[in-house]
Amino acid sequence: MSANRPAAVVVLAAGEGTRMKSTTPKVLHALCGRSLVGHVVAASRELSPEHLVVVVGHARERVSAHLAEIDAEVRTAVQHEQNGTGHAVRMGLEELSDSGVALDGTVIVVCGDTPLLTGETLQRLAAAHADDGNAVTVLSAEVPDATGYGRIVRDDATGAVTAIVEHKDATATQRAIREINSGVFAFDAQLLTDALGKVRTDNSQGEEYLTDVLGILREAGHRVGACVAADHREIVGINNRVQLAEANRLLNDRLLERAMLSGVTVVDPATTWVDVTVTFEPDSLVHPGTQLLGATHLAARAEVGPNSRLTDTAVGQGAVVAFTVAEGAEIGAGASVGPYAYLRPGSRLGAKAKAGTYVEMKNATIGEGTKVPHLSYVGDATIGEHTNIGAASVFVNYDGVNKHHTTIGSHCRTGADNMLVAPVTIGDGAYTAAGSVITKDVPPGSLAVARGQQRNIEGWVARKRPGSAAARAAEAARREDEGQQ
């Protein structure tokens, strides 16, 4: 738990985000496996706040439903009309007070469209706020180019913040300042509540600005301070798809750097993409062109890629997965998958099992050492240990209405081009002949043959396809044979 646990964190997520040009609310756009607001909520949770309130407005039903899915403890407050940031914070505080919550301590205010903001930076902000005894502390950042941003103006002697001056209103001297306002603040809860009641709307937008609270508190003799973020990129807000892509790359680089420093080899970070929920063990290896998504986990010495996409998939120690798409799969230690395999949800490969080239699996459990080498579909099946499935086999699991299960025992050998029509069971140690359509159970140790006898009809091509290339080739072969006799 944070040593400077805030009384509340208020997340501002009511805006429409028209520059995204999307039917999806801005804060629900995703990067690295989380929504924009989901990243902010996760960072806020690292402070262990007593209360976490997200202020919603545009598409509030969708945003509220999403918040309930990702964090059941989040409260929502509705800003029915977007009347400014000060008004939004007031709605958040009123939600708490209406529920009987009496705030005492620090209130952190963050923006719902800043997915790069870290819990560590918020903790530094809370600590600086407490240590300096401020009424309000601004999270600021020093940027290479401050054009368009509000400047942090400080007292030269004390370092206290004397003003936040918007770019259009700044003097030439103030425009030279590179420290900018992030829109993230730490407030004394009681002073914030009192000051919000004094915020006026006599401005060009007719809105209640949260930044006006700073002036109100300073005029009342309270100290206003600032805490500088270690990396200015953390405070970047997302307003359009270009910025979303840039933030996605920055966050992805951060995640890959963390993985590599923990002992993971990422051959080409520029073409490797991971979600924040992906986990690794040391000495795992990721080849170029790979996407690791959801709750995917790579165990020690696992090797994934190139050109693979794994979602919610666990890869065991020493397993090799190449040119593969997998979702909701479990790949055992030392197993081999691909190239060009497709593991659908419920696919479970035992240790040293194989799903080879152009193999698709769904809801199938494959035992230790069992191989499905190539060109096969295995759906709704259980296969024992050390069994071999012949090439071009199909587990016929669907009768047009219901799905049915196929069970194959251990140490079995099924022939190439088999159709296994479920429900069917093949016992331990049994064989099936190539080209068979298996519709009945096969006892252990038996050979099942289910195919018609071959019959050759002499001269059929000459009679039915006269003058064709096949007929000419057959006639030439016949004459050659006669000449050799």
C-alpha positions in Angstrom: 0.0 0.0 0.0 1.2 3.5 -0.9 2.7 5.4 2.1 0.8 8.5 0.8 -2.5 6.8 0.2 -5.0 9.4 -1.2 -8.5 9.7 0.0 -9.7 9.6 -3.6 -8.6 9.6 -7.2 -10.9 11.3 -9.7 -10.5 10.3 -13.4 -11.9 12.6 -15.9 -13.4 10.6 -18.8 -16.5 12.5 -19.9 -15.3 14.0 -23.2 -16.5 13.0 -26.6 -13.2 12.9 -28.4 -14.5 14.1 -31.8 -11.0 14.2 -33.3 -10.8 10.4 -33.1 -13.6 10.3 -35.7 -15.0 7.1 -34.3 -18.2 5.6 -33.0 -16.1 4.2 -30.1 -15.8 6.6 -27.2 -12.3 8.0 -27.1 -11.4 6.6 -23.7 -12.4 3.1 -24.9 -9.9 3.0 -27.7 -7.2 0.4 -26.9 -3.5 0.1 -26.9 -1.3 -2.8 -25.7 -4.3 -4.7 -24.4 -6.1 -2.1 -22.4 -8.4 0.8 -23.1 -7.1 4.4 -22.5 -9.1 4.7 -19.4 -8.2 1.2 -18.3 -4.5 2.2 -18.3 -5.3 5.2 -16.2 -7.4 3.2 -13.7 -4.6 0.6 -13.4 -2.0 3.3 -12.7 -4.4 4.9 -10.2 -4.9 1.6 -8.4 -1.1 1.5 -7.6 -1.8 4.4 -5.1 -4.4 2.2 -3.2 -6.8 5.1 -3.0 -9.7 4.8 -0.6 -12.0 5.7 -3.4 -11.7 5.8 -7.2 -14.2 7.7 -9.2 -14.4 8.0 -13.0 -16.5 10.9 -14.3 -18.3 9.8 -17.4 -20.4 11.7 -19.9 -20.4 11.0 -23.6 -21.6 7.4 -24.2 -21.7 7.0 -20.4 -23.5 3.6 -20.6 -20.8 2.0 -22.7 -18.0 3.6 -20.6 -19.6 2.6 -17.3 -20.2 -1.0 -18.5 -16.5 -1.2 -19.5 -15.4 0.1 -16.2 -17.5 -2.5 -14.4 -15.8 -5.2 -16.4 -12.2 -4.1 -15.7 -12.6 -2.9 -12.1 -15.7 -3.8 -10.1 -14.8 -1.3 -7.3 -14.7 1.8 -9.5 -17.4 4.3 -8.8 -18.8 6.4 -11.7 -20.1 9.9 -11.6 -22.1 11.4 -14.5 -21.4 14.8 -16.0 -24.6 15.2 -18.0 -23.3 18.3 -19.7 -19.6 18.9 -20.4 -19.2 22.2 -18.5 -15.5 22.1 -17.9 -12.9 20.2 -15.9 -13.8 22.0 -12.7 -17.4 21.0 -13.1 -16.3 17.4 -13.8 -14.3 17.1 -10.6 -17.2 18.6 -8.7 -19.5 15.9 -10.1 -17.0 13.3 -8.9 -16.8 14.7 -5.4 -20.6 15.0 -5.2 -20.9 11.3 -6.1 -18.8 10.5 -3.1 -20.6 12.9 -0.7 -24.0 11.7 -1.8 -22.9 8.2 -0.8 -22.0 9.4 2.6 -18.2 9.7 2.0 -16.5 12.4 3.9 -13.2 13.0 2.2 -10.2 13.8 4.4 -6.7 13.9 2.9 -5.5 14.1 -0.7 -7.5 14.0 -3.9 -5.7 13.1 -7.1 -7.2 14.3 -10.4 -6.1 12.6 -13.6 -7.2 12.6 -17.2 -8.7 9.4 -18.7 -6.9 9.8 -22.0 -3.3 9.6 -20.7 -2.4 5.9 -21.0 1.4 6.4 -20.5 1.0 7.8 -17.0 2.5 5.4 -14.5 1.7 4.5 -11.0 5.2 5.4 -10.0 4.8 9.0 -11.2 1.5 9.3 -9.4 3.2 8.1 -6.2 5.9 10.7 -6.6 3.2 13.4 -7.1 1.4 12.3 -3.9 4.7 12.2 -2.0 5.7 15.6 -3.1 2.3 17.0 -2.3 2.6 15.6 1.3 6.2 16.5 1.9 5.9 20.1 0.7 2.6 20.7 2.6 0.9 22.1 -0.6 -2.7 22.9 -1.0 -2.4 21.8 -4.6 0.5 20.2 -6.5 0.6 20.2 -10.2 2.2 17.3 -12.1 4.4 19.1 -14.7 6.9 18.1 -17.3 9.8 19.7 -19.1 9.3 19.3 -22.9 11.5 20.0 -25.9 8.8 22.1 -27.5 6.2 23.7 -25.2 4.2 25.4 -28.0 0.5 25.3 -27.3 0.9 24.2 -23.7 0.2 26.0 -20.5 3.4 27.2 -18.8 4.3 26.6 -15.2 5.5 29.9 -13.7 7.4 29.6 -10.5 8.6 31.9 -7.7 12.4 32.2 -8.2 13.0 32.2 -4.5 10.7 29.4 -3.2 10.0 27.3 -6.3 6.3 27.6 -5.6 4.0 27.9 -8.6 2.7 31.4 -9.0 0.6 30.8 -12.2 -0.3 28.5 -15.1 -0.3 30.7 -18.2 -1.8 29.5 -21.4 0.4 29.8 -24.5 -1.8 32.4 -26.2 -1.7 34.6 -23.1 2.1 34.1 -22.3 4.7 36.8 -22.7 7.9 36.2 -24.7 9.7 35.4 -21.4 7.0 33.0 -20.3 7.0 31.3 -23.7 10.6 30.4 -23.2 9.6 28.2 -20.2 9.7 24.5 -21.1 7.9 23.3 -17.9 4.2 22.7 -18.8 1.0 21.7 -17.1 -0.1 18.1 -17.5 -3.6 18.5 -16.2 -2.9 16.1 -13.3 -3.1 17.5 -9.8 -3.0 16.6 -6.1 -5.3 18.6 -3.9 -6.1 18.9 -0.3 -9.7 17.5 -0.3 -11.4 20.1 1.9 -9.7 23.0 0.2 -10.6 21.6 -3.2 -14.2 21.2 -2.3 -14.4 24.8 -1.0 -12.6 26.3 -4.0 -14.7 24.5 -6.6 -17.7 26.3 -5.1 -16.0 29.6 -6.0 -15.0 28.8 -9.6 -16.7 31.2 -12.1 -17.8 30.7 -15.7 -17.1 34.2 -17.0 -14.6 33.0 -19.6 -14.7 32.5 -23.4 -16.0 28.9 -23.1 -18.5 29.6 -20.2 -17.0 26.6 -18.4 -15.7 25.9 -14.9 -11.9 25.4 -15.2 -10.1 23.3 -12.7 -7.0 25.4 -13.1 -8.9 28.4 -11.6 -8.8 26.5 -8.3 -5.0 27.1 -8.2 -5.5 30.9 -8.4 -8.3 30.8 -5.8 -6.1 28.8 -3.3 -3.0 30.9 -3.9 -5.0 34.2 -3.4 -6.2 32.7 -0.1 -2.6 32.3 1.0 -2.1 28.6 0.4 1.0 27.1 -1.3 0.8 25.8 -4.8 3.6 23.5 -5.9 4.7 21.3 -8.8 6.2 17.9 -9.2 8.1 17.3 -12.5 7.5 14.0 -14.2 10.7 12.1 -15.0 9.6 11.5 -18.6 7.5 14.1 -20.4 6.0 11.5 -22.6 4.0 10.1 -19.7 1.6 13.1 -19.7 0.7 12.9 -23.4 -3.0 12.9 -24.0 -4.6 11.0 -26.9 -6.8 13.1 -29.2 -6.6 11.4 -32.6 -5.4 8.2 -34.2 -2.0 9.5 -34.9 -1.4 10.1 -31.3 -2.9 6.7 -30.4 -0.4 5.0 -32.7 2.5 7.0 -31.2 1.5 6.1 -27.7 1.1 2.5 -28.7 4.7 2.4 -29.9 6.0 4.2 -26.8 4.1 1.8 -24.4 5.1 -1.2 -26.5 8.8 -0.2 -26.3 8.5 0.3 -22.5 7.0 -3.2 -22.1 9.7 -4.9 -24.4 12.5 -3.1 -22.6 11.1 -4.4 -19.2 11.0 -7.9 -20.7 14.5 -7.8 -22.1 15.9 -6.4 -18.9 14.3 -9.4 -17.1 16.1 -11.9 -19.3 13.9 -12.2 -22.4 15.5 -12.2 -25.9 13.5 -10.0 -28.3 15.2 -10.3 -31.7 13.5 -7.4 -33.3 11.6 -5.0 -31.0 10.5 -2.9 -33.9 8.2 -5.8 -35.2 7.3 -7.3 -31.9 4.1 -6.3 -30.1 2.9 -7.3 -26.6 0.1 -6.5 -24.3 0.5 -5.2 -20.8 -0.9 -8.5 -19.5 1.7 -10.7 -21.2 4.2 -12.4 -18.9 7.6 -14.0 -19.5 10.2 -16.2 -17.8 13.9 -15.7 -18.3 15.6 -17.1 -21.5 12.4 -17.1 -23.5 12.9 -16.0 -27.1 10.7 -14.0 -29.3 11.4 -13.8 -33.1 10.4 -10.9 -35.4 6.9 -10.3 -36.5 5.3 -11.7 -33.4 2.3 -10.5 -31.4 1.8 -11.7 -27.8 -1.7 -10.7 -26.6 -4.0 -11.0 -23.6 -2.8 -13.4 -20.8 -0.2 -15.1 -22.9 2.7 -16.5 -20.9 6.1 -17.7 -22.2 7.9 -20.1 -19.9 11.7 -20.4 -19.7 13.4 -21.3 -23.0 10.2 -21.1 -24.9 10.7 -19.9 -28.5 7.9 -18.1 -30.4 7.9 -16.8 -33.9 8.6 -15.5 -36.4 5.3 -14.2 -37.7 3.1 -15.6 -34.9 0.1 -14.3 -33.0 -0.7 -15.8 -29.6 -3.7 -14.7 -27.5 -4.3 -15.9 -24.0 -1.9 -18.8 -24.7 0.5 -20.5 -22.3 3.8 -21.8 -23.9 5.7 -24.4 -21.8 9.4 -24.6 -21.2 11.4 -25.2 -24.3 8.4 -25.3 -26.6 8.9 -24.0 -30.1 6.0 -22.1 -31.9 6.6 -20.8 -35.4 4.3 -19.1 -38.0 1.3 -19.8 -35.8 -2.0 -18.3 -34.7 -3.1 -19.5 -31.3 -6.0 -18.4 -29.0 -6.8 -19.8 -25.6 -4.3 -22.7 -26.1 -2.0 -24.5 -23.8 1.3 -25.7 -25.3 3.3 -28.2 -23.2 7.0 -28.2 -22.4 9.1 -29.2 -25.3 6.1 -29.2 -27.7 6.4 -28.1 -31.3 3.8 -26.0 -33.2 3.8 -25.0 -36.8 4.8 -23.7 -39.2 1.4 -22.5 -40.3 -0.7 -24.0 -37.5 -3.9 -22.7 -36.0 -4.7 -23.5 -32.4 -8.2 -22.4 -31.5 -9.6 -22.1 -27.9 -9.4 -25.3 -25.9 -6.4 -26.7 -27.7 -4.1 -28.4 -25.2 -0.8 -30.0 -26.2 1.1 -32.2 -23.8 4.8 -32.3 -23.3 6.8 -32.9 -26.5 3.6 -33.1 -28.5 3.4 -31.7 -32.1 0.9 -29.8 -34.1 2.7 -29.4 -37.4 2.3 -27.7 -40.8 -1.2 -26.6 -41.7 -2.8 -28.3 -38.7 -5.9 -26.8 -37.1 -7.0 -27.7 -33.6 -10.1 -26.8 -31.6 -11.1 -28.1 -28.1 -8.7 -30.9 -28.4 -6.4 -32.5 -25.8 -3.2 -34.0 -27.2 -1.2 -36.3 -25.0 2.5 -36.4 -24.3 4.6 -37.2 -27.3 1.6 -37.4 -29.7 2.1 -36.0 -33.2 -0.3 -34.4 -35.6 2.3 -33.6 -38.2 0.6 -32.0 -41.2 -2.5 -31.1 -43.1 -5.1 -32.1 -40.5 -8.1 -30.8 -38.6 -8.5 -32.0 -35.0 -11.7 -30.8 -33.3 -13.5 -31.9 -30.2 -11.1 -34.7 -29.5 -9.0 -36.4 -26.9 -5.8 -38.2 -28.0 -3.6 -40.2 -25.7 0.2 -40.4 -25.5 2.7 -41.2 -28.2 0.1 -41.5 -30.9 0.6 -40.5 -34.5 -2.2 -39.0 -36.7 -1.6 -39.5 -40.4 -1.4 -36.6 -42.8 -4.6 -35.1 -44.2 -6.8 -36.5 -41.4 -10.1 -34.8 -40.5 -11.9 -35.3 -37.2 -15.5 -35.0 -38.4 -17.1 -33.5 -35.3 -20.2 -31.7 -36.6 -23.3 -33.4 -37.9 -25.0 -30.1 -38.9 -26.7 -29.7 -35.5 -24.5 -30.9 -32.7 -20.7 -31.3 -32.1 -19.5 -34.8 -31.2 -16.3 -36.1 -29.5 -13.6 -38.4 -30.8 -11.3 -40.4 -28.5 -8.1 -41.9 -29.6 -6.0 -43.9 -27.2 -2.2 -44.1 -26.6 0.3 -45.6 -29.0 -2.1 -45.5 -31.9 -1.3 -45.1 -35.6 -4.0 -43.6 -37.8 -3.4 -43.7 -41.6 -3.2 -40.8 -43.9 -6.3 -39.3 -45.3 -8.6 -40.7 -42.6 -12.0 -39.3 -41.8 -12.8 -40.0 -38.1 -16.6 -39.5 -37.9 -17.6 -38.6 -34.3 -18.6 -39.9 -31.9 -16.0 -42.7 -32.2 -13.4 -44.3 -30.0 -10.1 -45.8 -31.1 -8.6 -48.0 -28.5 -5.0 -48.1 -27.3 -2.4 -49.5 -29.7 -4.9 -49.6 -32.6 -4.1 -48.8 -36.3 -6.3 -47.5 -39.1 -5.6 -47.9 -42.7 -4.9 -45.0 -45.1 -7.9 -43.6 -46.8 -10.4 -45.0 -44.3 -13.6 -43.4 -43.1 -13.9 -44.6 -39.5 -17.5 -44.6 -38.3 -17.3 -47.4 -35.7 -15.3 -47.9 -32.6 -12.0 -49.7 -33.0 -10.9 -52.1 -30.3 -7.5 -51.9 -28.7 -4.7 -53.4 -30.9 -7.0 -53.8 -34.0 -6.5 -52.6 -37.5 -9.5 -50.8 -39.0 -9.9 -50.8 -42.8 -12.9 -48.8 -44.1 -12.4 -48.3 -47.9 -13.6 -49.9 -51.1 -11.5 -52.4 -53.0 -9.5 -51.0 -55.9 -10.8 -51.9 -59.4 -9.0 -51.1 -62.7 -11.1 -50.6 -65.8 -8.8 -51.2 -68.8 -9.1 -48.9 -71.8 -11.5 -46.5 -70.1 -9.6 -43.4 -71.2 -9.4 -44.4 -74.9 -13.2 -45.0 -74.9 -14.4 -42.1 -72.8 -11.8 -39.5 -73.6 -10.7 -40.2 -77.2 -8.2 -37.7 -78.7 -7.3 -36.2 -75.3 -3.8 -35.7 -74.1 -4.3 -38.5 -71.6 -5.5 -40.8 -74.3 -2.4 -40.0 -76.4 -0.1 -40.5 -73.5 -1.7 -43.8 -72.7 -1.4 -45.0 -76.3 2.3 -44.0 -76.4 2.9 -45.9 -73.2 1.1 -49.0 -74.6 3.2 -49.0 -77.8 6.4 -48.5 -75.8 5.4 -51.5 -73.6 4.7 -53.6 -76.7 8.0 -52.6 -78.3 9.9 -53.8 -75.1 8.3 -57.2 -75.2 
